[in-house]
Amino acid sequence: MAATLTPFSANLHRSRRWLTLVLSMHGALAVVLLAYLPAWWGLLLAVPLTLWLALAPEGWLPGQHRVVRLTVDPRGRLLVAFERSPWLNGAESPAELLDDSFISTWLIVLNLRVEGRRHSVMVWPDSVSAEFHRALRVYSLWFQAADKSAPVVEI
């Protein structure tokens, strides 16, 4: 029999830390290319592309499918909701937490499988509450999913 877990959920906000990090690194790259490698100025054309690739998954650019809500239900299942999703219609869907996720105090990168598709979600401390960030770290590190067919028993 499966024991219940205290459920928790949060809406994910765009991280200003990630935006600051990406913009400062791209600015530094542009300065270094212009100052030390003037013959390679053509590489500056790659800066907008890499900037787009870095900001799009976090939702800083319009029209992207990003995770907007993470929920852990009483059975310990992780549920995700997408901002714009043609195949999920905005509803919460069960997600499988993959083993190659990265969990630390400063950053949580959840690698998930949702409806057969792989998604990576960066959870920065400024994108959720401190309590949710801690609970998600503990859940990601220690929780083992119970059998989905097992009944829920209140403790």
MOZITA-V895012 format. One record per residue. N is the residue number from 0. RES is the residue in one letter. PHI is phi in radians with two decimals (999 if undefined). Layout:
# MOZITA-V895012
[[N & RES & PHI] [N & RES & PHI]]
This chain:
# MOZITA-V895012
[[0 & M & 999] [1 & A & -1.59] [2 & A & -1.49] [3 & T & -1.48] [4 & L & -2.08] [5 & T & -1.17] [6 & P & -1.23] [7 & F & -2.58] [8 & S & -2.72] [9 & A & -2.78] [10 & N & -1.48] [11 & L & -1.52] [12 & H & -1.87] [13 & R & -1.16] [14 & S & -1.51] [15 & R & -1.28] [16 & R & -1.09] [17 & W & -1.12] [18 & L & -1.07] [19 & T & -1.09] [20 & L & -1.07] [21 & V & -1.15] [22 & L & -1.15] [23 & S & -1.19] [24 & M & -1.17] [25 & H & -1.23] [26 & G & -1.13] [27 & A & -1.11] [28 & L & -1.07] [29 & A & -1.10] [30 & V & -1.11] [31 & V & -1.11] [32 & L & -1.09] [33 & L & -1.28] [34 & A & -1.41] [35 & Y & -1.90] [36 & L & -2.29] [37 & P & -1.09] [38 & A & -1.25] [39 & W & -1.80] [40 & W & -1.03] [41 & G & -1.06] [42 & L & -1.16] [43 & L & -1.10] [44 & L & -1.16] [45 & A & -1.40] [46 & V & -1.06] [47 & P & -1.08] [48 & L & -1.14] [49 & T & -1.19] [50 & L & -1.12] [51 & W & -1.10] [52 & L & -1.11] [53 & A & -1.42] [54 & L & -1.60] [55 & A & -1.08] [56 & P & -1.12] [57 & E & -1.45] [58 & G & 1.55] [59 & W & -1.33] [60 & L & -1.97] [61 & P & -1.24] [62 & G & 1.43] [63 & Q & -1.75] [64 & H & -1.61] [65 & R & -2.17] [66 & V & -1.31] [67 & V & -1.92] [68 & R & -2.59] [69 & L & -2.06] [70 & T & -2.39] [71 & V & -2.01] [72 & D & -1.51] [73 & P & -1.05] [74 & R & -1.46] [75 & G & 1.57] [76 & R & -1.42] [77 & L & -1.57] [78 & L & -2.07] [79 & V & -2.21] [80 & A & -2.20] [81 & F & -1.78] [82 & E & -1.15] [83 & R & -2.30] [84 & S & -2.49] [85 & P & -1.20] [86 & W & -1.71] [87 & L & -2.02] [88 & N & 0.96] [89 & G & 1.32] [90 & A & -1.44] [91 & E & -1.29] [92 & S & -2.21] [93 & P & -1.14] [94 & A & -2.22] [95 & E & -1.73] [96 & L & -1.39] [97 & L & -1.49] [98 & D & -1.21] [99 & D & -1.59] [100 & S & -1.24] [101 & F & -2.02] [102 & I & -2.22] [103 & S & -2.53] [104 & T & -1.15] [105 & W & -1.62] [106 & L & -2.69] [107 & I & -2.10] [108 & V & -1.98] [109 & L & -1.64] [110 & N & -1.72] [111 & L & -2.14] [112 & R & -2.04] [113 & V & -2.19] [114 & E & 0.90] [115 & G & 1.40] [116 & R & -1.90] [117 & R & -1.62] [118 & H & -2.35] [119 & S & -2.00] [120 & V & -2.21] [121 & M & -1.59] [122 & V & -2.03] [123 & W & -1.52] [124 & P & -1.04] [125 & D & -1.57] [126 & S & -1.70] [127 & V & -2.49] [128 & S & -1.22] [129 & A & -1.10] [130 & E & -1.14] [131 & F & -1.15] [132 & H & -1.05] [133 & R & -1.14] [134 & A & -1.09] [135 & L & -1.19] [136 & R & -1.08] [137 & V & -1.11] [138 & Y & -1.03] [139 & S & -1.16] [140 & L & -1.43] [141 & W & -2.03] [142 & F & -1.41] [143 & Q & -1.93] [144 & A & -1.08] [145 & A & -1.39] [146 & D & -1.08] [147 & K & -1.14] [148 & S & -1.54] [149 & A & -1.28] [150 & P & -1.26] [151 & V & -1.51] [152 & V & -2.09] [153 & E & -1.29] [154 & I & -1.86]]
